[in-house]
């Protein structure tokens, strides 16, 4: 992940966030939103995460990381510190410790703030949010992903990718006082940017998750008309057509899905 354009995050949209896109009906199976999660209160910190992570990996790997960490004690100019932080973030990312990787990425963004550096930090945290099964870690990642993408937006307000990523995090981890905030952000982005394939794709995916296959097909059809190389849109479109009882269209979309690998 090096450019904001490449890191629109593929957040899994949880089923509790149902909305009939373009309508007001919410299916019964999605009405029971999870009330117990706290959006703003963290249940862990980076030192706890580091200690827990070190118990999961071989000593040889940890020695390399500790040597890198020692390099931060007297790194010299900021360019040296940033290089060490990049290495630390990359190493922890390779170990699938995304919360820790995001922490070091955010330190880079604090030293050299830019839309890109904050977007990379946010995307790293967002992967941690998606992948973690532990509430404490997912909460840690969610809060920081939101902060990172908000920082990216403040520095590059015209960059749509940052806004899409923020909306996806808020959709995956909704605030208790406004559970539809992320979805509404996507709808607003679509209204203001009706021909933006990234927004249409994620709205189409939301519609698939909530069983609104006609709405999904409509948005995914427009997505691929604007961006024929977006293979994941063809893959979802094939599923939508199958659900709608259109096997011919489904087979055609599936062929394009398979012929355009990611």
C-alpha positions, 0 to 999 in steps of 0.5 A: 500500500503506497498510494491512496488510490490503491487502498480503498479498503475492502471492509466486510460489511456486517449484516447488522447494518442493513438498509434498503438502499434507496428505500426506508425498509429494513429487513427484520433479520437486521433490526437487532443492532449490537448494543454492547459495543462501545465505539469510543472507549478503548479496552487496550493500549499499544504496550499491551498489544506489543506484549501480547503479540510477542507471546505469539511469535518466535524469538528470532523474529522478535530479536529483529524487531527489538533491534529495530526498536532500539534504533529509535532511541537515537535515530538522528534526523527525521528521515532516519526515524521514518525509515525505521518506523517503516521497517517496524510497520512492515515487519509487524504487518507481515506478522499480521499484527495490524494494530501494531503496524498501524501504530507505527504507520501513524507515527510516520504520519505524525512526523511527516503528515500528508493525506497519503501517510494518514491514509496508509495508517488508516488502511492498516488499522482498518485491516486490523478492524476487519481481521481481529476477532478480539473486541479490544483490538478491533475497538483500538483499530476502529478508533484510530482508523477513523482518526487517521482518515479524518486527518487525511481528509483534512489535509486532502479534502478533495481526495474522494478515496479518504472519504470512502475509506472513512465511510467504510470504517463507520459502516463496519464499526458504527457509532452507537449514537448514529449507527447509519452514519457510514451508510449515509456518508456513502449515499451522500458521496454517491449523490455528489459523485454519481459516476464514481465507480468506487462509491457505486461498488461499495453501495452495490456490495452493501445491497448484496449484504442486505439481500437487495439484489435488484438494487445491487445489480443496478449499482454494480452494472453502473460500476462496471460500465464506468470501470470495466477492469473492476473484476470484483464488481463482476464477481458480485454482479454474477451473484446478484444475477443468480439471486435474481434468477438470471442465469445467462447474465450470471454466467456472462458476469462470472466469465468476466470475473474470472478473466479479470483477476485482481 
